[in-house]
Amino acid sequence: MIADKAPPQVLIDVSGVGYEVDVPMSTFCALPALGERVTLLTHLVVREDAQLLYGFLSAPERAAFRELIKVSGIGPRTALAVLSGLNVADLAGAVSRQEGARLQKVPGIGKKTAERLLLELKGKLGEELVAPAGAMVALDAAQADIVQALIALGYSDKDAALALKKLPAGVGVSEGIKLALRALG
């Protein structure tokens, strides 16, 4: 059961034992209310000075986390930042299309780190996560940012895509988010 929530940590009560679990914002925003039951897939990192637990709501998210931390120079905190800034499908798509600029939008990811991620993750994130060609119209940068903001606020990919369709062409990011929230509300 969820005992406490304070981004990026969640305190999970398991039969009277509290576990502090770090989660990406995509998981944090989708968690139920305090006192509700939740099942998280976890990854334990054991270091000399600490044992850290990371939690995820979906298996693809945990698998992506595990692939990210295998990349040289990417630790668990950076991997969480990447998964907080991009959902797994977007990350897989960015890697398959070699979109370094998309990865650089994540705080803490510079040009060299983005290039390293593209190189080392190529073919490792599962092509089933990438939308087939033509399944979705290519988004411009503003539209992609609007969708990511809606997902970060806890809306599903489907809801974000529906809200995006209702927006006028060429709308800016901040105005687009406001209009999308009104459409979803």
N, C-alpha and C positions, 0 to 999 in steps of 0.2 A: 504494500500500500504506500502511496505517496505521503510522506510525513512533512516535507518542506520542499519548496522550489525557489531557487535564486540563481538566475542564469550565470554560468552555464551548468550549475550543479543542481542535482536533485537528491534529496535524502529519501531513500527507500527503506521502509520498515519491513523486515522479513522475520516474522515470529518474534518480535521484540528486539531484534538486532538491527541497528541502523547502518546502512551502507551509503556513503557519499559516492555518487556516480556523476561523472562529467558527461554531458550529452551535447550533440550539435544543436543549433537553434531549430533546425527542422524537426528534430525529435522533441525538443523542449516545448515548442509551440503546439504540438499535437498531443501532448500529455493530458490526461484527464485531470479533474480538480483534486485538491488536497483531500486525503482520506479515501480516495478511490483506488481500486486495485489496478495494477499495471504489470505487464510482462515486458521486460527489456532483454534483448540479446546483449551480452556483455563481452568485453575484451579486457583482460587483466594485464597490466604492465608492471613488472617487478623490477625495481631499481634498487641500488644499494641503500638509498635513503628513504624509499617509499614504495608502497604498493598502490597503484592507481587503477581505478575501475572506470571503464568507459562503456556507456550504454547506448543502444540503438533500438528503434521500433521495428526496423525491417532488416532482413538478412542481406539484401543488396547494399544497404547503407553500411552495415558492419564489414562486409566483404570489401567495399571500396575503401573504408578506413584502414583495413589491414594491408591493402595494396599501397595506399598512400604512405604508411609508416615504413614500408620497405624501401622507399625511395631515399637515396642518400641526402641527408640534410633536412629531411621532413620528420619532425617528431609528432607525438600525439596531439599536442596543442595546435600545431599548424594544420594537421590533418582535420581536426575538428573545425578549424576556421574555414578550410576549403569546403567541408560538407555543410557548414552553416551558410556559406555564400552561394553554393551551387548544389542543386539536388543531384542525385546519382546519375540520372539520365542526362542532365545538362553537362555534368563532368565527363561522362563517357562520350557524349557528342562532341564536346570541345576537344577531347583527346583524339578522337577519330578524325576530326576535321582539322586538327593541328592549329587550334585557335588560341595561341598564347595570350593575346590581348584579353580574352575572356577570363583566363585564369588570373591575369594581373589585376583584375578588379577586386580580387579577394585581398583583404588587408593582410600584409605580411608576405605577399607573394610578389616578387620583383621579376624582371625580365629573365634573368638567369635561372631562377627557381622555376618559373613557368616553362622555360625551354627544357629543363631537366625533367619536370613532370611529364611533359608531352613525349619526350624520348623514352623514359622508363616505364610509362603506363600504357604505351601503345600496344594494343592487342590484349591487355590484361583486365580490362574492366567489363568484358562481356558485351558482345555486339547486340544481344537481346535488349540491352538497356537503351540503345540508340534508336530513335524513331526512324522507320524506313523512309526512304526518299519519297517526298510527296505526301507523307502522312500529315505534315503540318507545314503551313506556309512559313518560309524563313522569316524570322523576326529581325527587325532592325535593332540597334543598340537600345533605344528608348523603350521599345516594346519588351525586350528581354529584361530590362531593369524593372519595368512595371510588374511583369510576371514574377520575377524573383522577390520583389517586395511583398506581393500578395502571398506567395508561398511562405515567406518568412513570418508573415502575420498569421499563418495557420490555415490558409485556404488551400484546398486541394489543387493539383495541376489542372484538373478538369474545370473547376470553378474559375481559376485564374484565366484559362483559355477562353471561357465563355464571356467573362467580363471584358477581356481584351477585344473580342469581336464587336462589342457594343461601343467602343471608343472611336472618336473621330480620327481620321487619318492625320498623321503628322503631329499628334498631341505630344507635349513635353512630358518628362518623367513625373514631376511633382503633380502637375494637373491631371495626368493620366491616372496616377494612384488615387487621387481624390475622387475622380469620376468612377473609377472601377469600384472603389469602396461603396460609393452611393449605389451603384448598380447591384452590388452583392448584398447590400443592406436591406 
